[in-house]
Amino acid sequence: MVEYDLGALFDDLGRKYEHGDGVPQSDAEAAHWYEQAARHGNAHAQHSLGILYETGRGVEQSDDNSAQWYRLAAEQGDARAQWRLASLYKKGKGVAQDAAEAARLYRLAADQGLADAQLDLGVLYYQGVGVEKQLAEAAALFRQAAERRHTLAEFNLGLCHALGAGVPQSHVAAAHWFRLAAAQGHGPAQVELGKMYSEGRGVERSDTEAARWFRIAADNGFGDAQFNLGFLYATGRGVMRSDVEALRWYRRAAAQGFAAARNNLGQWAEEGRAVEQSDAEAVRLYQLAADAGLASAQCNLGRMYELGRGVTASVEQAVAWYKRAAKAGHRLAQAALRRLEAADEDDEPAT
């Protein structure tokens, strides 16, 4: 008599309905058949059913049910279920938040070679969450995942090398890993690689290459890249100088709340460069950037209050903004404070 593995048969039906393979795509039908397979102990079906419950596809969303099915698959050694259950423990979704249990489950999956788990466990070691902080272990885990071409792990390993965190500091190694991540479309890696070319860190300095990587990231909406590309257009580095293009990219970065772009736009409004001169607009932009903590904008805002440009003159306000910038180490603000303090001493009546 032929014996059939009903769990495998039902799991196969679930896959077909989930992906529309030879049948109309239906998450509800997929969930039905995955559940039949899961109740027969099929680990893949248990994991897949957990995903459907976590995302609310074909079933009513339920973190509790998701955790239940992930756990059954994880106990059978399914690496992806271990990783997903670990993520629920890390977030406290469907289970009580428990970083140590998350780390344990991440380790089980990482030891099976799952790059996602290696990355997430590396982050826990880097932050010291659920485990003792160990930068060397974090870097080692990032490397394991990076060698499997995990994009975020490549980026994180690049940061470790750039900072000398858990590995010897090496800008050359940092550029290598940033380049791999950038080639896979990772925006922050593209930005970092652009900065390295702009500064000549770990690579031969090239404004043209810097502009190329900034443009790729800028087109994908990364404010840091948009600002840097705007700066290159404003200065004519790596691209043909163009205030029009610089203004366009500064505005795109500013619209995303990028403080440095708002500060530069404020300077252009104050100078009347490529835009109508307006002290009031300069103050508005400086204020936005200053409120975000940018020291150069705080210094600029202090100067506007000191001179009474775009605002009512106020030495008190000027000093307040200069002090905030000076505390962050801004030298012009520190010099302005010394100048105002000396002026106060000169104004004191003789005794």
Sequence and secondary structure as in RCSB ss.txt:
>XXXX:A:sequence
MVEYDLGALFDDLGRKYEHGDGVPQSDAEAAHWYEQAARHGNAHAQHSLGILYETGRGVEQSDDNSAQWYRLAAE
QGDARAQWRLASLYKKGKGVAQDAAEAARLYRLAADQGLADAQLDLGVLYYQGVGVEKQLAEAAALFRQAAERRH
TLAEFNLGLCHALGAGVPQSHVAAAHWFRLAAAQGHGPAQVELGKMYSEGRGVERSDTEAARWFRIAADNGFGDA
QFNLGFLYATGRGVMRSDVEALRWYRRAAAQGFAAARNNLGQWAEEGRAVEQSDAEAVRLYQLAADAGLASAQCN
LGRMYELGRGVTASVEQAVAWYKRAAKAGHRLAQAALRRLEAADEDDEPAT
>XXXX:A:secstr
     HHHHHHHHHHHHHHTSSS   HHHHHHHHHHHHHTT HHHHHHHHHHHHHTSSS   HHHHHHHHHHHHH
TT HHHHHHHHHHHHHTSSS   HHHHHHHHHHHHTTT HHHHHHHHHHHHHTSSS   HHHHHHHHHHHHTTT 
HHHHHHHHHHHHHTSSS   HHHHHHHHHHHHHTT HHHHHHHHHHHHHTSSS   HHHHHHHHHHHHHTT HHH
HHHHHHHHHHTSSS   HHHHHHHHHHHHHTT HHHHHHHHHHHHHTSSS   HHHHHHHHHHHHHTT HHHHHH
HHHHHHHTSSS   HHHHHHHHHHHHHTT HHHHHHHHHHHHHHHHHS   
